[in-house]
Amino acid sequence: MRIEHYDFGQIVIDGRSYRQDLILLPDRVIPRWWRERGHSLSPGDLTDVIQAQEQVDTLIVGTGAFGLMNVPPETRDYLQEQGIRLVIKPTASAVEEYNRRWEEGQRVTAALHLTC
């Protein structure tokens, strides 16, 4: 799935517009993604990514337009233990990184915070 457009609070994926945070897996979008601790990403927030681990080897986290979502060490360690590489960037840069890797045929997924 290709991300066609991102702007603060909105993203367009394969022609469909979303206005809430989401997880983008190789075969589907999980809309209305909500985290246990708001602006902090915990391992429990990534259950869908872990379940899709046979399809992905890299998770790109978009931390928001201003990069305010935190990815604490325990989450980084958890993903490493699961064999999933982690890329953390503000969401606009994360979208570019995701599209580049997706176009190259890499096994990539994304968890994107669309606002702050």
Order of alpha helices (4+ residues) and beta strands (2+ residues): beta-beta-beta-beta-beta-alpha-beta-alpha-beta-alpha-beta
